[in-house]
Amino acid sequence: MDIQIAYQASSRVELMRPKCPHCGATVLMAERAAFNPDGRIRHTWSCDDCGHEFVTSIAIHRRQPRRNIAG
């Protein structure tokens, strides 16, 4: 099983689907997703064309608390 690091999302999130590192086919839906306490989500993918499994990992950035601005 290969592990790939997915891009870190900016404020404008574009949904991207990974390509199989073995055959290059676009994979549409993850088989599994797991949240890790270190602030990452790992997705396990299985290619429908060749059956190759691989993992992507994305970082989750915590939002800063909003400050109340008294005018």
Buried (B, 14 or more C-beta within 10 A) or exposed (E): EEEEEBEEBEEEEEEEEBBBEBEEBEBEEBEEEEEEEEEBBBBBBBBEEEEBBBBBBBEEEEEEEEEEEEE
